[in-house]
Amino acid sequence: MTNKEAHIDEGAKQKFLLYTNPNNVTNMAYLATGRDVADVLRKARIYTDSYEILYQGRGDETDINKAKETFSYYKFR
């Protein structure tokens, strides 16, 4: 479990975002939650070739895990 995942309140609905690098030669992807979502979205607008947004939503840990399962090719950090 990464630091960002450790901050997920199991019962709380919060914004979350799954993203990767479009030039990524690995299968790594990332999870942003809470306030980090706005930062990633801002950087994605500025550095359009550096971020690929896979999924954006709001939910609890169960919702986040379901979203991750949709992108089973990726290993989330």
mmJSON file of the N, C-alpha and C atoms, coordinates in Angstrom:
{"data_MODEL":{"atom_site":{
"group_PDB":["ATOM","ATOM","ATOM","ATOM","ATOM","ATOM","ATOM","ATOM","ATOM","ATOM","ATOM","ATOM","ATOM","ATOM","ATOM","ATOM","ATOM","ATOM","ATOM","ATOM","ATOM","ATOM","ATOM","ATOM","ATOM","ATOM","ATOM","ATOM","ATOM","ATOM","ATOM","ATOM","ATOM","ATOM","ATOM","ATOM","ATOM","ATOM","ATOM","ATOM","ATOM","ATOM","ATOM","ATOM","ATOM","ATOM","ATOM","ATOM","ATOM","ATOM","ATOM","ATOM","ATOM","ATOM","ATOM","ATOM","ATOM","ATOM","ATOM","ATOM","ATOM","ATOM","ATOM","ATOM","ATOM","ATOM","ATOM","ATOM","ATOM","ATOM","ATOM","ATOM","ATOM","ATOM","ATOM","ATOM","ATOM","ATOM","ATOM","ATOM","ATOM","ATOM","ATOM","ATOM","ATOM","ATOM","ATOM","ATOM","ATOM","ATOM","ATOM","ATOM","ATOM","ATOM","ATOM","ATOM","ATOM","ATOM","ATOM","ATOM","ATOM","ATOM","ATOM","ATOM","ATOM","ATOM","ATOM","ATOM","ATOM","ATOM","ATOM","ATOM","ATOM","ATOM","ATOM","ATOM","ATOM","ATOM","ATOM","ATOM","ATOM","ATOM","ATOM","ATOM","ATOM","ATOM","ATOM","ATOM","ATOM","ATOM","ATOM","ATOM","ATOM","ATOM","ATOM","ATOM","ATOM","ATOM","ATOM","ATOM","ATOM","ATOM","ATOM","ATOM","ATOM","ATOM","ATOM","ATOM","ATOM","ATOM","ATOM","ATOM","ATOM","ATOM","ATOM","ATOM","ATOM","ATOM","ATOM","ATOM","ATOM","ATOM","ATOM","ATOM","ATOM","ATOM","ATOM","ATOM","ATOM","ATOM","ATOM","ATOM","ATOM","ATOM","ATOM","ATOM","ATOM","ATOM","ATOM","ATOM","ATOM","ATOM","ATOM","ATOM","ATOM","ATOM","ATOM","ATOM","ATOM","ATOM","ATOM","ATOM","ATOM","ATOM","ATOM","ATOM","ATOM","ATOM","ATOM","ATOM","ATOM","ATOM","ATOM","ATOM","ATOM","ATOM","ATOM","ATOM","ATOM","ATOM","ATOM","ATOM","ATOM","ATOM","ATOM","ATOM","ATOM","ATOM","ATOM","ATOM","ATOM","ATOM","ATOM","ATOM","ATOM","ATOM","ATOM","ATOM","ATOM","ATOM","ATOM"],
"id":[1,2,3,4,5,6,7,8,9,10,11,12,13,14,15,16,17,18,19,20,21,22,23,24,25,26,27,28,29,30,31,32,33,34,35,36,37,38,39,40,41,42,43,44,45,46,47,48,49,50,51,52,53,54,55,56,57,58,59,60,61,62,63,64,65,66,67,68,69,70,71,72,73,74,75,76,77,78,79,80,81,82,83,84,85,86,87,88,89,90,91,92,93,94,95,96,97,98,99,100,101,102,103,104,105,106,107,108,109,110,111,112,113,114,115,116,117,118,119,120,121,122,123,124,125,126,127,128,129,130,131,132,133,134,135,136,137,138,139,140,141,142,143,144,145,146,147,148,149,150,151,152,153,154,155,156,157,158,159,160,161,162,163,164,165,166,167,168,169,170,171,172,173,174,175,176,177,178,179,180,181,182,183,184,185,186,187,188,189,190,191,192,193,194,195,196,197,198,199,200,201,202,203,204,205,206,207,208,209,210,211,212,213,214,215,216,217,218,219,220,221,222,223,224,225,226,227,228,229,230,231],
"type_symbol":["N","C","C","N","C","C","N","C","C","N","C","C","N","C","C","N","C","C","N","C","C","N","C","C","N","C","C","N","C","C","N","C","C","N","C","C","N","C","C","N","C","C","N","C","C","N","C","C","N","C","C","N","C","C","N","C","C","N","C","C","N","C","C","N","C","C","N","C","C","N","C","C","N","C","C","N","C","C","N","C","C","N","C","C","N","C","C","N","C","C","N","C","C","N","C","C","N","C","C","N","C","C","N","C","C","N","C","C","N","C","C","N","C","C","N","C","C","N","C","C","N","C","C","N","C","C","N","C","C","N","C","C","N","C","C","N","C","C","N","C","C","N","C","C","N","C","C","N","C","C","N","C","C","N","C","C","N","C","C","N","C","C","N","C","C","N","C","C","N","C","C","N","C","C","N","C","C","N","C","C","N","C","C","N","C","C","N","C","C","N","C","C","N","C","C","N","C","C","N","C","C","N","C","C","N","C","C","N","C","C","N","C","C","N","C","C","N","C","C","N","C","C","N","C","C","N","C","C","N","C","C"],
"label_atom_id":["N","CA","C","N","CA","C","N","CA","C","N","CA","C","N","CA","C","N","CA","C","N","CA","C","N","CA","C","N","CA","C","N","CA","C","N","CA","C","N","CA","C","N","CA","C","N","CA","C","N","CA","C","N","CA","C","N","CA","C","N","CA","C","N","CA","C","N","CA","C","N","CA","C","N","CA","C","N","CA","C","N","CA","C","N","CA","C","N","CA","C","N","CA","C","N","CA","C","N","CA","C","N","CA","C","N","CA","C","N","CA","C","N","CA","C","N","CA","C","N","CA","C","N","CA","C","N","CA","C","N","CA","C","N","CA","C","N","CA","C","N","CA","C","N","CA","C","N","CA","C","N","CA","C","N","CA","C","N","CA","C","N","CA","C","N","CA","C","N","CA","C","N","CA","C","N","CA","C","N","CA","C","N","CA","C","N","CA","C","N","CA","C","N","CA","C","N","CA","C","N","CA","C","N","CA","C","N","CA","C","N","CA","C","N","CA","C","N","CA","C","N","CA","C","N","CA","C","N","CA","C","N","CA","C","N","CA","C","N","CA","C","N","CA","C","N","CA","C","N","CA","C","N","CA","C","N","CA","C","N","CA","C","N","CA","C","N","CA","C"],
"label_alt_id":[null,null,null,null,null,null,null,null,null,null,null,null,null,null,null,null,null,null,null,null,null,null,null,null,null,null,null,null,null,null,null,null,null,null,null,null,null,null,null,null,null,null,null,null,null,null,null,null,null,null,null,null,null,null,null,null,null,null,null,null,null,null,null,null,null,null,null,null,null,null,null,null,null,null,null,null,null,null,null,null,null,null,null,null,null,null,null,null,null,null,null,null,null,null,null,null,null,null,null,null,null,null,null,null,null,null,null,null,null,null,null,null,null,null,null,null,null,null,null,null,null,null,null,null,null,null,null,null,null,null,null,null,null,null,null,null,null,null,null,null,null,null,null,null,null,null,null,null,null,null,null,null,null,null,null,null,null,null,null,null,null,null,null,null,null,null,null,null,null,null,null,null,null,null,null,null,null,null,null,null,null,null,null,null,null,null,null,null,null,null,null,null,null,null,null,null,null,null,null,null,null,null,null,null,null,null,null,null,null,null,null,null,null,null,null,null,null,null,null,null,null,null,null,null,null,null,null,null,null,null,null],
"label_comp_id":["MET","MET","MET","THR","THR","THR","ASN","ASN","ASN","LYS","LYS","LYS","GLU","GLU","GLU","ALA","ALA","ALA","HIS","HIS","HIS","ILE","ILE","ILE","ASP","ASP","ASP","GLU","GLU","GLU","GLY","GLY","GLY","ALA","ALA","ALA","LYS","LYS","LYS","GLN","GLN","GLN","LYS","LYS","LYS","PHE","PHE","PHE","LEU","LEU","LEU","LEU","LEU","LEU","TYR","TYR","TYR","THR","THR","THR","ASN","ASN","ASN","PRO","PRO","PRO","ASN","ASN","ASN","ASN","ASN","ASN","VAL","VAL","VAL","THR","THR","THR","ASN","ASN","ASN","MET","MET","MET","ALA","ALA","ALA","TYR","TYR","TYR","LEU","LEU","LEU","ALA","ALA","ALA","THR","THR","THR","GLY","GLY","GLY","ARG","ARG","ARG","ASP","ASP","ASP","VAL","VAL","VAL","ALA","ALA","ALA","ASP","ASP","ASP","VAL","VAL","VAL","LEU","LEU","LEU","ARG","ARG","ARG","LYS","LYS","LYS","ALA","ALA","ALA","ARG","ARG","ARG","ILE","ILE","ILE","TYR","TYR","TYR","THR","THR","THR","ASP","ASP","ASP","SER","SER","SER","TYR","TYR","TYR","GLU","GLU","GLU","ILE","ILE","ILE","LEU","LEU","LEU","TYR","TYR","TYR","GLN","GLN","GLN","GLY","GLY","GLY","ARG","ARG","ARG","GLY","GLY","GLY","ASP","ASP","ASP","GLU","GLU","GLU","THR","THR","THR","ASP","ASP","ASP","ILE","ILE","ILE","ASN","ASN","ASN","LYS","LYS","LYS","ALA","ALA","ALA","LYS","LYS","LYS","GLU","GLU","GLU","THR","THR","THR","PHE","PHE","PHE","SER","SER","SER","TYR","TYR","TYR","TYR","TYR","TYR","LYS","LYS","LYS","PHE","PHE","PHE","ARG","ARG","ARG"],
"label_asym_id":["A","A","A","A","A","A","A","A","A","A","A","A","A","A","A","A","A","A","A","A","A","A","A","A","A","A","A","A","A","A","A","A","A","A","A","A","A","A","A","A","A","A","A","A","A","A","A","A","A","A","A","A","A","A","A","A","A","A","A","A","A","A","A","A","A","A","A","A","A","A","A","A","A","A","A","A","A","A","A","A","A","A","A","A","A","A","A","A","A","A","A","A","A","A","A","A","A","A","A","A","A","A","A","A","A","A","A","A","A","A","A","A","A","A","A","A","A","A","A","A","A","A","A","A","A","A","A","A","A","A","A","A","A","A","A","A","A","A","A","A","A","A","A","A","A","A","A","A","A","A","A","A","A","A","A","A","A","A","A","A","A","A","A","A","A","A","A","A","A","A","A","A","A","A","A","A","A","A","A","A","A","A","A","A","A","A","A","A","A","A","A","A","A","A","A","A","A","A","A","A","A","A","A","A","A","A","A","A","A","A","A","A","A","A","A","A","A","A","A","A","A","A","A","A","A","A","A","A","A","A","A"],
"label_entity_id":["1","1","1","1","1","1","1","1","1","1","1","1","1","1","1","1","1","1","1","1","1","1","1","1","1","1","1","1","1","1","1","1","1","1","1","1","1","1","1","1","1","1","1","1","1","1","1","1","1","1","1","1","1","1","1","1","1","1","1","1","1","1","1","1","1","1","1","1","1","1","1","1","1","1","1","1","1","1","1","1","1","1","1","1","1","1","1","1","1","1","1","1","1","1","1","1","1","1","1","1","1","1","1","1","1","1","1","1","1","1","1","1","1","1","1","1","1","1","1","1","1","1","1","1","1","1","1","1","1","1","1","1","1","1","1","1","1","1","1","1","1","1","1","1","1","1","1","1","1","1","1","1","1","1","1","1","1","1","1","1","1","1","1","1","1","1","1","1","1","1","1","1","1","1","1","1","1","1","1","1","1","1","1","1","1","1","1","1","1","1","1","1","1","1","1","1","1","1","1","1","1","1","1","1","1","1","1","1","1","1","1","1","1","1","1","1","1","1","1","1","1","1","1","1","1","1","1","1","1","1","1"],
"label_seq_id":[1,1,1,2,2,2,3,3,3,4,4,4,5,5,5,6,6,6,7,7,7,8,8,8,9,9,9,10,10,10,11,11,11,12,12,12,13,13,13,14,14,14,15,15,15,16,16,16,17,17,17,18,18,18,19,19,19,20,20,20,21,21,21,22,22,22,23,23,23,24,24,24,25,25,25,26,26,26,27,27,27,28,28,28,29,29,29,30,30,30,31,31,31,32,32,32,33,33,33,34,34,34,35,35,35,36,36,36,37,37,37,38,38,38,39,39,39,40,40,40,41,41,41,42,42,42,43,43,43,44,44,44,45,45,45,46,46,46,47,47,47,48,48,48,49,49,49,50,50,50,51,51,51,52,52,52,53,53,53,54,54,54,55,55,55,56,56,56,57,57,57,58,58,58,59,59,59,60,60,60,61,61,61,62,62,62,63,63,63,64,64,64,65,65,65,66,66,66,67,67,67,68,68,68,69,69,69,70,70,70,71,71,71,72,72,72,73,73,73,74,74,74,75,75,75,76,76,76,77,77,77],
"pdbx_PDB_ins_code":[null,null,null,null,null,null,null,null,null,null,null,null,null,null,null,null,null,null,null,null,null,null,null,null,null,null,null,null,null,null,null,null,null,null,null,null,null,null,null,null,null,null,null,null,null,null,null,null,null,null,null,null,null,null,null,null,null,null,null,null,null,null,null,null,null,null,null,null,null,null,null,null,null,null,null,null,null,null,null,null,null,null,null,null,null,null,null,null,null,null,null,null,null,null,null,null,null,null,null,null,null,null,null,null,null,null,null,null,null,null,null,null,null,null,null,null,null,null,null,null,null,null,null,null,null,null,null,null,null,null,null,null,null,null,null,null,null,null,null,null,null,null,null,null,null,null,null,null,null,null,null,null,null,null,null,null,null,null,null,null,null,null,null,null,null,null,null,null,null,null,null,null,null,null,null,null,null,null,null,null,null,null,null,null,null,null,null,null,null,null,null,null,null,null,null,null,null,null,null,null,null,null,null,null,null,null,null,null,null,null,null,null,null,null,null,null,null,null,null,null,null,null,null,null,null,null,null,null,null,null,null],
"Cartn_x":[0.847,0.0,0.891,0.622,1.438,0.937,1.716,1.329,-0.01,-0.245,-1.508,-2.665,-2.493,-3.559,-3.783,-2.753,-2.88,-3.762,-3.87,-4.679,-6.142,-6.52,-7.907,-8.718,-9.724,-10.643,-11.657,-11.676,-12.464,-13.921,-14.549,-15.962,-16.254,-15.249,-15.467,-15.503,-16.442,-16.488,-15.555,-14.635,-13.693,-13.37,-12.841,-12.429,-11.218,-11.155,-9.972,-9.744,-8.526,-8.104,-7.086,-7.262,-6.29,-5.612,-4.296,-3.585,-2.277,-1.743,-0.462,0.242,1.421,2.187,1.933,1.471,1.166,2.391,3.579,4.803,5.422,4.663,5.111,5.421,6.616,6.985,6.739,6.278,5.929,4.412,3.928,2.494,2.144,2.97,2.733,1.67,0.827,-0.171,-0.256,-0.989,-0.964,-2.364,-2.511,-3.751,-3.522,-4.388,-4.378,-5.723,-5.707,-6.948,-6.999,-8.201,-8.392,-7.812,-7.027,-6.441,-5.453,-4.859,-3.887,-4.534,-5.845,-6.545,-6.422,-6.679,-6.602,-5.197,-4.188,-2.8,-2.482,-2.896,-2.639,-3.386,-4.64,-5.407,-4.785,-4.286,-3.629,-2.374,-1.577,-0.353,-0.684,-1.773,-2.174,-2.547,-3.128,-3.448,-2.184,-1.238,0.0,0.928,1.1,2.019,1.203,0.532,-0.43,0.166,1.437,2.067,2.585,2.443,3.018,2.007,0.733,-0.3,-1.402,-1.841,-3.019,-3.989,-5.12,-6.124,-6.892,-6.859,-7.571,-9.0,-9.163,-10.484,-10.517,-11.654,-11.847,-13.217,-13.269,-14.543,-14.533,-15.58,-15.724,-16.243,-15.639,-16.088,-15.235,-15.508,-14.757,-13.744,-13.119,-12.076,-12.61,-13.837,-14.444,-14.579,-15.038,-15.182,-13.837,-12.83,-11.487,-10.97,-11.164,-10.706,-11.436,-12.743,-13.501,-12.954,-12.644,-12.09,-10.738,-9.91,-8.598,-8.752,-9.74,-9.963,-10.32,-10.934,-11.277,-10.023,-8.949,-7.677,-6.681,-7.032,-6.239,-4.846,-4.618,-3.291,-2.276,-2.741,-1.847,-1.615,-0.413,-0.081,-0.082,-0.983,-1.136,-0.213,0.356,1.226,0.517],
"Cartn_y":[-1.176,0.0,1.237,2.166,3.378,4.402,5.469,6.529,7.13,7.382,7.986,7.057,5.763,4.825,4.742,4.93,4.858,5.977,7.095,8.222,8.094,7.022,6.829,6.435,7.227,6.899,5.921,4.716,3.635,3.995,4.747,5.043,6.386,7.194,8.55,8.587,9.377,9.626,10.79,10.604,11.656,11.597,12.681,12.71,11.808,11.123,10.338,10.335,10.013,10.074,8.976,8.242,7.249,7.802,7.773,8.347,7.624,7.857,7.29,8.262,7.901,8.671,8.05,8.83,8.232,7.655,8.082,7.544,6.458,5.981,4.992,3.667,3.154,1.872,0.718,1.054,0.032,0.032,-0.743,-0.765,-0.056,0.883,1.614,2.704,2.855,3.918,4.422,5.51,6.18,6.556,6.701,7.105,8.432,9.391,10.65,10.754,11.211,11.369,12.746,13.163,14.413,15.613,16.389,17.618,17.35,16.171,15.84,15.783,15.524,15.444,16.763,17.874,19.187,19.455,19.058,19.27,18.459,17.205,16.363,16.907,17.325,17.865,19.151,19.996,21.232,20.909,19.989,19.603,18.923,18.167,17.506,18.531,19.656,20.725,21.428,21.621,22.32,21.422,20.2,19.248,18.149,18.498,17.593,16.261,16.228,14.976,14.126,14.607,13.91,13.137,13.409,12.764,12.205,11.007,10.437,10.078,10.763,10.505,9.251,8.25,7.006,7.055,7.616,7.628,8.718,9.404,10.42,10.183,10.192,9.95,10.394,9.985,10.275,9.005,8.628,7.42,7.072,5.9,5.399,4.363,3.682,2.715,1.629,1.197,0.176,0.688,1.936,2.527,2.663,3.044,3.187,1.831,0.809,-0.528,-1.038,-0.757,-1.148,-0.44,0.836,1.589,1.016,0.677,0.091,-1.238,-2.031,-3.329,-3.166,-2.049,-1.766,-1.646,-1.212,-1.029,-2.072,-3.319,-4.409,-4.53,-3.948,-3.984,-3.238,-2.19,-1.321,-1.801,-1.53,-1.73,-0.354,-0.123,1.2,1.367,2.553,2.937,3.975],
"Cartn_z":[0.0,0.0,0.0,-0.891,-0.971,0.041,0.203,1.125,0.755,-0.524,-0.936,-0.62,-0.848,-0.54,0.966,1.746,3.194,3.73,2.985,3.421,3.04,2.38,1.983,3.209,3.505,4.588,4.008,4.535,3.956,3.712,4.592,4.441,3.806,3.595,3.097,1.58,1.049,-0.391,-0.662,-1.577,-1.906,-3.394,-3.913,-5.309,-5.463,-6.617,-6.927,-8.428,-8.793,-10.178,-10.426,-11.505,-11.929,-13.172,-13.206,-14.342,-14.602,-15.786,-16.182,-17.115,-17.519,-18.487,-19.854,-20.848,-22.154,-22.861,-22.5,-23.096,-22.223,-21.276,-20.308,-21.005,-20.841,-21.439,-20.46,-19.267,-18.274,-18.115,-17.206,-16.95,-15.631,-15.224,-13.978,-14.191,-13.197,-13.174,-11.737,-11.55,-10.253,-9.796,-8.508,-7.873,-7.174,-7.442,-6.705,-6.001,-4.757,-4.002,-3.366,-3.03,-2.305,-3.029,-2.32,-2.871,-3.995,-4.016,-5.061,-6.443,-6.508,-7.787,-8.547,-7.895,-8.547,-9.067,-8.315,-8.73,-9.987,-10.021,-11.189,-12.406,-12.229,-13.351,-13.887,-12.994,-13.417,-14.217,-13.715,-14.427,-15.755,-15.805,-17.05,-18.115,-17.709,-18.668,-19.144,-18.257,-18.604,-19.42,-18.981,-19.619,-20.296,-21.374,-22.001,-22.439,-22.768,-23.206,-22.058,-20.824,-19.675,-18.839,-19.033,-18.221,-19.113,-18.787,-19.418,-18.302,-18.258,-17.229,-17.637,-16.797,-17.065,-16.547,-15.352,-14.722,-13.668,-13.597,-12.563,-11.939,-10.622,-9.962,-8.513,-7.843,-6.425,-5.772,-4.656,-3.997,-2.798,-2.274,-1.13,-1.629,-0.718,-1.083,-2.018,-1.804,-2.664,-4.089,-4.242,-5.581,-6.273,-5.524,-6.088,-6.557,-5.769,-6.156,-7.388,-7.501,-8.693,-9.923,-9.791,-10.917,-11.325,-10.353,-10.643,-11.39,-11.001,-11.646,-13.12,-13.466,-14.858,-15.712,-15.104,-15.795,-15.294,-15.439,-14.871,-15.487,-16.647,-17.265,-16.409,-15.717,-14.975,-13.548,-13.049,-11.644,-11.015,-10.074,-9.465,-8.279,-8.169,-7.059,-6.249],
"occupancy":[1.0,1.0,1.0,1.0,1.0,1.0,1.0,1.0,1.0,1.0,1.0,1.0,1.0,1.0,1.0,1.0,1.0,1.0,1.0,1.0,1.0,1.0,1.0,1.0,1.0,1.0,1.0,1.0,1.0,1.0,1.0,1.0,1.0,1.0,1.0,1.0,1.0,1.0,1.0,1.0,1.0,1.0,1.0,1.0,1.0,1.0,1.0,1.0,1.0,1.0,1.0,1.0,1.0,1.0,1.0,1.0,1.0,1.0,1.0,1.0,1.0,1.0,1.0,1.0,1.0,1.0,1.0,1.0,1.0,1.0,1.0,1.0,1.0,1.0,1.0,1.0,1.0,1.0,1.0,1.0,1.0,1.0,1.0,1.0,1.0,1.0,1.0,1.0,1.0,1.0,1.0,1.0,1.0,1.0,1.0,1.0,1.0,1.0,1.0,1.0,1.0,1.0,1.0,1.0,1.0,1.0,1.0,1.0,1.0,1.0,1.0,1.0,1.0,1.0,1.0,1.0,1.0,1.0,1.0,1.0,1.0,1.0,1.0,1.0,1.0,1.0,1.0,1.0,1.0,1.0,1.0,1.0,1.0,1.0,1.0,1.0,1.0,1.0,1.0,1.0,1.0,1.0,1.0,1.0,1.0,1.0,1.0,1.0,1.0,1.0,1.0,1.0,1.0,1.0,1.0,1.0,1.0,1.0,1.0,1.0,1.0,1.0,1.0,1.0,1.0,1.0,1.0,1.0,1.0,1.0,1.0,1.0,1.0,1.0,1.0,1.0,1.0,1.0,1.0,1.0,1.0,1.0,1.0,1.0,1.0,1.0,1.0,1.0,1.0,1.0,1.0,1.0,1.0,1.0,1.0,1.0,1.0,1.0,1.0,1.0,1.0,1.0,1.0,1.0,1.0,1.0,1.0,1.0,1.0,1.0,1.0,1.0,1.0,1.0,1.0,1.0,1.0,1.0,1.0,1.0,1.0,1.0,1.0,1.0,1.0,1.0,1.0,1.0,1.0,1.0,1.0],
"B_iso_or_equiv":[0.0,0.0,0.0,0.0,0.0,0.0,0.0,0.0,0.0,0.0,0.0,0.0,0.0,0.0,0.0,0.0,0.0,0.0,0.0,0.0,0.0,0.0,0.0,0.0,0.0,0.0,0.0,0.0,0.0,0.0,0.0,0.0,0.0,0.0,0.0,0.0,0.0,0.0,0.0,0.0,0.0,0.0,0.0,0.0,0.0,0.0,0.0,0.0,0.0,0.0,0.0,0.0,0.0,0.0,0.0,0.0,0.0,0.0,0.0,0.0,0.0,0.0,0.0,0.0,0.0,0.0,0.0,0.0,0.0,0.0,0.0,0.0,0.0,0.0,0.0,0.0,0.0,0.0,0.0,0.0,0.0,0.0,0.0,0.0,0.0,0.0,0.0,0.0,0.0,0.0,0.0,0.0,0.0,0.0,0.0,0.0,0.0,0.0,0.0,0.0,0.0,0.0,0.0,0.0,0.0,0.0,0.0,0.0,0.0,0.0,0.0,0.0,0.0,0.0,0.0,0.0,0.0,0.0,0.0,0.0,0.0,0.0,0.0,0.0,0.0,0.0,0.0,0.0,0.0,0.0,0.0,0.0,0.0,0.0,0.0,0.0,0.0,0.0,0.0,0.0,0.0,0.0,0.0,0.0,0.0,0.0,0.0,0.0,0.0,0.0,0.0,0.0,0.0,0.0,0.0,0.0,0.0,0.0,0.0,0.0,0.0,0.0,0.0,0.0,0.0,0.0,0.0,0.0,0.0,0.0,0.0,0.0,0.0,0.0,0.0,0.0,0.0,0.0,0.0,0.0,0.0,0.0,0.0,0.0,0.0,0.0,0.0,0.0,0.0,0.0,0.0,0.0,0.0,0.0,0.0,0.0,0.0,0.0,0.0,0.0,0.0,0.0,0.0,0.0,0.0,0.0,0.0,0.0,0.0,0.0,0.0,0.0,0.0,0.0,0.0,0.0,0.0,0.0,0.0,0.0,0.0,0.0,0.0,0.0,0.0,0.0,0.0,0.0,0.0,0.0,0.0],
"pdbx_formal_charge":[null,null,null,null,null,null,null,null,null,null,null,null,null,null,null,null,null,null,null,null,null,null,null,null,null,null,null,null,null,null,null,null,null,null,null,null,null,null,null,null,null,null,null,null,null,null,null,null,null,null,null,null,null,null,null,null,null,null,null,null,null,null,null,null,null,null,null,null,null,null,null,null,null,null,null,null,null,null,null,null,null,null,null,null,null,null,null,null,null,null,null,null,null,null,null,null,null,null,null,null,null,null,null,null,null,null,null,null,null,null,null,null,null,null,null,null,null,null,null,null,null,null,null,null,null,null,null,null,null,null,null,null,null,null,null,null,null,null,null,null,null,null,null,null,null,null,null,null,null,null,null,null,null,null,null,null,null,null,null,null,null,null,null,null,null,null,null,null,null,null,null,null,null,null,null,null,null,null,null,null,null,null,null,null,null,null,null,null,null,null,null,null,null,null,null,null,null,null,null,null,null,null,null,null,null,null,null,null,null,null,null,null,null,null,null,null,null,null,null,null,null,null,null,null,null,null,null,null,null,null,null],
"auth_seq_id":[1,1,1,2,2,2,3,3,3,4,4,4,5,5,5,6,6,6,7,7,7,8,8,8,9,9,9,10,10,10,11,11,11,12,12,12,13,13,13,14,14,14,15,15,15,16,16,16,17,17,17,18,18,18,19,19,19,20,20,20,21,21,21,22,22,22,23,23,23,24,24,24,25,25,25,26,26,26,27,27,27,28,28,28,29,29,29,30,30,30,31,31,31,32,32,32,33,33,33,34,34,34,35,35,35,36,36,36,37,37,37,38,38,38,39,39,39,40,40,40,41,41,41,42,42,42,43,43,43,44,44,44,45,45,45,46,46,46,47,47,47,48,48,48,49,49,49,50,50,50,51,51,51,52,52,52,53,53,53,54,54,54,55,55,55,56,56,56,57,57,57,58,58,58,59,59,59,60,60,60,61,61,61,62,62,62,63,63,63,64,64,64,65,65,65,66,66,66,67,67,67,68,68,68,69,69,69,70,70,70,71,71,71,72,72,72,73,73,73,74,74,74,75,75,75,76,76,76,77,77,77],
"auth_comp_id":["MET","MET","MET","THR","THR","THR","ASN","ASN","ASN","LYS","LYS","LYS","GLU","GLU","GLU","ALA","ALA","ALA","HIS","HIS","HIS","ILE","ILE","ILE","ASP","ASP","ASP","GLU","GLU","GLU","GLY","GLY","GLY","ALA","ALA","ALA","LYS","LYS","LYS","GLN","GLN","GLN","LYS","LYS","LYS","PHE","PHE","PHE","LEU","LEU","LEU","LEU","LEU","LEU","TYR","TYR","TYR","THR","THR","THR","ASN","ASN","ASN","PRO","PRO","PRO","ASN","ASN","ASN","ASN","ASN","ASN","VAL","VAL","VAL","THR","THR","THR","ASN","ASN","ASN","MET","MET","MET","ALA","ALA","ALA","TYR","TYR","TYR","LEU","LEU","LEU","ALA","ALA","ALA","THR","THR","THR","GLY","GLY","GLY","ARG","ARG","ARG","ASP","ASP","ASP","VAL","VAL","VAL","ALA","ALA","ALA","ASP","ASP","ASP","VAL","VAL","VAL","LEU","LEU","LEU","ARG","ARG","ARG","LYS","LYS","LYS","ALA","ALA","ALA","ARG","ARG","ARG","ILE","ILE","ILE","TYR","TYR","TYR","THR","THR","THR","ASP","ASP","ASP","SER","SER","SER","TYR","TYR","TYR","GLU","GLU","GLU","ILE","ILE","ILE","LEU","LEU","LEU","TYR","TYR","TYR","GLN","GLN","GLN","GLY","GLY","GLY","ARG","ARG","ARG","GLY","GLY","GLY","ASP","ASP","ASP","GLU","GLU","GLU","THR","THR","THR","ASP","ASP","ASP","ILE","ILE","ILE","ASN","ASN","ASN","LYS","LYS","LYS","ALA","ALA","ALA","LYS","LYS","LYS","GLU","GLU","GLU","THR","THR","THR","PHE","PHE","PHE","SER","SER","SER","TYR","TYR","TYR","TYR","TYR","TYR","LYS","LYS","LYS","PHE","PHE","PHE","ARG","ARG","ARG"],
"auth_asym_id":["A","A","A","A","A","A","A","A","A","A","A","A","A","A","A","A","A","A","A","A","A","A","A","A","A","A","A","A","A","A","A","A","A","A","A","A","A","A","A","A","A","A","A","A","A","A","A","A","A","A","A","A","A","A","A","A","A","A","A","A","A","A","A","A","A","A","A","A","A","A","A","A","A","A","A","A","A","A","A","A","A","A","A","A","A","A","A","A","A","A","A","A","A","A","A","A","A","A","A","A","A","A","A","A","A","A","A","A","A","A","A","A","A","A","A","A","A","A","A","A","A","A","A","A","A","A","A","A","A","A","A","A","A","A","A","A","A","A","A","A","A","A","A","A","A","A","A","A","A","A","A","A","A","A","A","A","A","A","A","A","A","A","A","A","A","A","A","A","A","A","A","A","A","A","A","A","A","A","A","A","A","A","A","A","A","A","A","A","A","A","A","A","A","A","A","A","A","A","A","A","A","A","A","A","A","A","A","A","A","A","A","A","A","A","A","A","A","A","A","A","A","A","A","A","A","A","A","A","A","A","A"],
"auth_atom_id":["N","CA","C","N","CA","C","N","CA","C","N","CA","C","N","CA","C","N","CA","C","N","CA","C","N","CA","C","N","CA","C","N","CA","C","N","CA","C","N","CA","C","N","CA","C","N","CA","C","N","CA","C","N","CA","C","N","CA","C","N","CA","C","N","CA","C","N","CA","C","N","CA","C","N","CA","C","N","CA","C","N","CA","C","N","CA","C","N","CA","C","N","CA","C","N","CA","C","N","CA","C","N","CA","C","N","CA","C","N","CA","C","N","CA","C","N","CA","C","N","CA","C","N","CA","C","N","CA","C","N","CA","C","N","CA","C","N","CA","C","N","CA","C","N","CA","C","N","CA","C","N","CA","C","N","CA","C","N","CA","C","N","CA","C","N","CA","C","N","CA","C","N","CA","C","N","CA","C","N","CA","C","N","CA","C","N","CA","C","N","CA","C","N","CA","C","N","CA","C","N","CA","C","N","CA","C","N","CA","C","N","CA","C","N","CA","C","N","CA","C","N","CA","C","N","CA","C","N","CA","C","N","CA","C","N","CA","C","N","CA","C","N","CA","C","N","CA","C","N","CA","C","N","CA","C","N","CA","C","N","CA","C","N","CA","C","N","CA","C"],
"pdbx_PDB_model_num":[1,1,1,1,1,1,1,1,1,1,1,1,1,1,1,1,1,1,1,1,1,1,1,1,1,1,1,1,1,1,1,1,1,1,1,1,1,1,1,1,1,1,1,1,1,1,1,1,1,1,1,1,1,1,1,1,1,1,1,1,1,1,1,1,1,1,1,1,1,1,1,1,1,1,1,1,1,1,1,1,1,1,1,1,1,1,1,1,1,1,1,1,1,1,1,1,1,1,1,1,1,1,1,1,1,1,1,1,1,1,1,1,1,1,1,1,1,1,1,1,1,1,1,1,1,1,1,1,1,1,1,1,1,1,1,1,1,1,1,1,1,1,1,1,1,1,1,1,1,1,1,1,1,1,1,1,1,1,1,1,1,1,1,1,1,1,1,1,1,1,1,1,1,1,1,1,1,1,1,1,1,1,1,1,1,1,1,1,1,1,1,1,1,1,1,1,1,1,1,1,1,1,1,1,1,1,1,1,1,1,1,1,1,1,1,1,1,1,1,1,1,1,1,1,1,1,1,1,1,1,1]
}}}
